[in-house]
Every structure is written in C-alpha cells, then in structure tokens.
C-alpha cells in the first residue's frame, strides 16, 4: 500500500538494462568501471601541463592536452581486432569495449558506444569553422576525439577517437 508502480515501459527498460549490463538511467548510481569486479569507482585526476608532459609522449600531449588530431590511418589501433577494452592512454580509465568497435573507413578507431556513459564527457567544439561534439575522458579531461550521429545501430553514434589517446588492454578476467 502506498507504493507507486512504474509504467510498464519503464519497468521493461529498467529490466532490459539490468539484464544487458547497460548503464543505468541518468542520475542513477553506478560504478563507472562496470563489469570489472572488485574495481573501485574512479576519482578525478588533475595534473599540471608539466606533470602531463612527464607521462605522455609529445604526440599524446599534443592530442590529449592540446586537443590536436592525429593523421588518419596512422594508428595501429585501427586494425586491432582483439577481445578487450580500450582505455584512456593518460589515466587508464576503461572507455570502449572491442565489441563496440567498427570500421568506419575514416582512418580513426571508431566505436558505437562507450563502456559507460559516466566514463566520457562531451563538450561543444566550434573550432575549424565546424560545430562538433568533442569527447573527453571523464576522469582526466583528456581530449579523445569527437562523436557523430552517423554510426551503426544500436546507437547510431560514431565515436571517432584518436588512437594515440587510447591503449588496448586484452580481455580482462572477471
């Protein structure tokens, strides 16, 4: 008595998300590194440019801290077909699962969904006379690339990432 019942469609969506392991609805509590047992939730990483220069290669620093772009078709990760997770090259936060990777033909590693929405952050980018959506690592604010709405289903999104901003970690045991 006194309980509020959710509409059937909401219940179905919640159940589908729980069964599939999808991220919860906005505002709900979740572990950003979902799927990784015994993994602590991440904390924001803030470093000075000098500190980042010590841990990143010059090309990583240019792309990830100065919002640069690597030349297309230069990343070895374009051809990576292994089973695993693509992590932020700066802080190691899991960003994309290999099962969401696809060949977009653009010359950059592309994915249709992040590991968890909480692991990426988006900002409007109006540089170069274009209006785009920039994608950043939510933990360390590294520039990763951009997201476009011309990707495959089920999301219709194309996360077009700089390979130099990612590192590939083979399948993790759970």
C-alpha positions as CSV (number, residue, x, y, z in Angstrom):
1,X,0.0,0.0,0.0
2,X,1.2,3.5,-0.8
3,X,3.6,2.1,-3.4
4,X,3.9,3.8,-6.7
5,X,4.0,1.5,-9.7
6,X,6.2,2.3,-12.6
7,X,4.6,2.3,-16.1
8,X,5.2,-1.0,-17.9
9,X,7.5,0.6,-20.5
10,X,9.8,2.0,-17.7
11,X,9.9,-1.4,-16.0
12,X,10.8,-3.1,-19.3
13,X,13.6,-0.6,-19.9
14,X,15.0,-1.0,-16.4
15,X,14.8,-4.8,-16.7
16,X,16.4,-4.8,-20.1
17,X,19.3,-2.5,-18.8
18,X,19.8,-4.8,-15.8
19,X,19.9,-7.9,-17.9
20,X,22.2,-6.4,-20.6
21,X,24.5,-4.7,-18.1
22,X,23.8,-1.4,-19.7
23,X,24.4,1.9,-17.8
24,X,21.6,3.0,-15.6
25,X,19.4,6.0,-16.3
26,X,20.9,9.4,-15.8
27,X,21.0,10.4,-12.2
28,X,21.1,6.7,-11.0
29,X,24.1,5.5,-9.0
30,X,26.5,3.2,-10.9
31,X,30.1,2.1,-11.0
32,X,31.8,3.8,-14.0
33,X,34.1,0.8,-14.4
34,X,31.1,-1.5,-14.5
35,X,31.7,-5.1,-15.4
36,X,35.0,-5.2,-13.6
37,X,34.6,-7.0,-10.3
38,X,36.2,-5.5,-7.2
39,X,37.2,-2.4,-9.1
40,X,36.9,0.9,-7.1
41,X,35.0,3.8,-8.6
42,X,37.4,6.3,-10.1
43,X,38.4,9.7,-8.8
44,X,39.0,12.8,-10.9
45,X,42.7,13.3,-11.9
46,X,44.1,16.8,-12.1
47,X,47.7,17.5,-13.2
48,X,49.6,20.4,-14.5
49,X,50.8,20.5,-18.1
50,X,54.3,19.9,-16.7
51,X,53.1,16.7,-14.9
52,X,51.3,15.5,-18.1
53,X,54.4,16.1,-20.2
54,X,56.3,13.7,-18.0
55,X,53.9,10.8,-18.5
56,X,52.7,11.4,-22.1
57,X,54.6,11.2,-25.4
58,X,54.9,14.5,-27.2
59,X,52.2,13.3,-29.7
60,X,49.9,12.2,-26.9
61,X,50.4,15.5,-25.2
62,X,49.6,17.4,-28.4
63,X,46.4,15.4,-29.0
64,X,45.2,14.8,-25.5
65,X,46.1,18.1,-23.7
66,X,46.1,20.5,-26.7
67,X,43.1,19.0,-28.5
68,X,45.0,18.0,-31.5
69,X,44.2,15.3,-34.1
70,X,46.5,12.5,-35.2
71,X,46.7,12.0,-39.0
72,X,44.1,9.5,-40.3
73,X,45.2,5.9,-40.9
74,X,48.3,6.2,-38.7
75,X,47.1,4.4,-35.5
76,X,47.9,0.7,-35.1
77,X,44.6,0.5,-33.1
78,X,42.7,0.9,-36.4
79,X,43.4,-2.7,-37.1
80,X,43.1,-4.0,-33.6
81,X,40.5,-6.8,-33.6
82,X,41.3,-8.5,-30.2
83,X,38.8,-9.0,-27.4
84,X,39.3,-6.4,-24.7
85,X,38.9,-2.8,-23.6
86,X,40.3,0.4,-25.0
87,X,41.4,2.6,-22.1
88,X,42.4,6.2,-21.8
89,X,46.2,6.4,-22.6
90,X,46.6,9.1,-19.9
91,X,44.8,7.6,-16.9
92,X,43.8,4.0,-17.8
93,X,40.0,4.6,-17.4
94,X,38.1,2.0,-19.5
95,X,36.4,3.8,-22.4
96,X,35.3,1.4,-25.1
97,X,34.9,-2.4,-25.4
98,X,36.2,-4.1,-28.5
99,X,32.7,-5.5,-29.3
100,X,31.6,-1.9,-30.0
101,X,34.4,-1.2,-32.4
102,X,33.7,-1.0,-36.1
103,X,35.4,0.0,-39.3
104,X,34.1,3.5,-40.2
105,X,36.5,4.0,-43.1
106,X,37.5,7.4,-41.6
107,X,41.1,6.4,-40.6
108,X,40.5,6.6,-36.8
109,X,39.3,3.9,-34.4
110,X,35.5,4.1,-34.2
111,X,33.1,2.8,-31.6
112,X,29.3,2.9,-31.4
113,X,29.1,3.2,-27.5
114,X,31.4,3.8,-24.5
115,X,31.9,1.3,-21.8
116,X,29.8,3.5,-19.5
117,X,28.3,7.0,-20.2
118,X,30.0,8.2,-17.0
119,X,33.4,7.5,-18.4
120,X,33.2,10.0,-21.2
121,X,32.3,13.7,-21.1
122,X,31.0,15.7,-24.1
123,X,31.5,19.4,-24.9
124,X,30.5,21.5,-27.9
125,X,33.5,22.2,-30.2
126,X,33.2,25.1,-32.7
127,X,36.8,25.1,-33.9
128,X,37.8,24.9,-37.6
129,X,34.6,26.5,-38.7
130,X,32.5,23.5,-37.7
131,X,30.1,22.6,-34.8
132,X,31.0,19.2,-33.4
133,X,30.7,17.3,-30.2
134,X,34.1,16.7,-28.5
135,X,34.6,13.6,-26.4
136,X,36.9,13.8,-23.3
137,X,37.9,11.3,-20.7
138,X,35.7,12.0,-17.7
139,X,38.5,11.2,-15.2
140,X,41.4,13.2,-16.6
141,X,39.8,15.5,-19.1
142,X,42.0,14.2,-22.0
143,X,40.7,15.0,-25.5
144,X,39.8,11.7,-27.1
145,X,38.1,12.7,-30.4
146,X,34.5,13.5,-31.5
147,X,31.2,11.8,-31.6
148,X,28.9,11.9,-34.7
149,X,25.4,10.7,-35.3
150,X,26.2,8.7,-38.4
151,X,27.2,5.4,-36.8
152,X,25.7,1.9,-36.9
153,X,22.9,0.6,-34.8
154,X,22.1,0.0,-32.0
155,X,23.1,3.6,-31.1
156,X,23.5,5.3,-34.4
157,X,26.6,7.0,-33.0
158,X,30.2,7.1,-34.2
159,X,32.8,7.8,-31.5
160,X,35.7,8.8,-33.7
161,X,38.7,8.5,-31.5
162,X,42.4,9.4,-31.8
163,X,44.3,6.1,-31.5
164,X,47.1,7.9,-29.7
165,X,44.6,8.7,-26.9
166,X,43.8,5.1,-26.3
167,X,45.6,2.0,-25.2
168,X,44.3,-1.5,-25.7
169,X,44.0,-3.9,-22.8
170,X,43.3,-7.5,-23.8
171,X,40.4,-9.4,-22.3
172,X,40.3,-9.0,-18.5
173,X,39.4,-11.9,-16.3
174,X,36.4,-11.2,-14.2
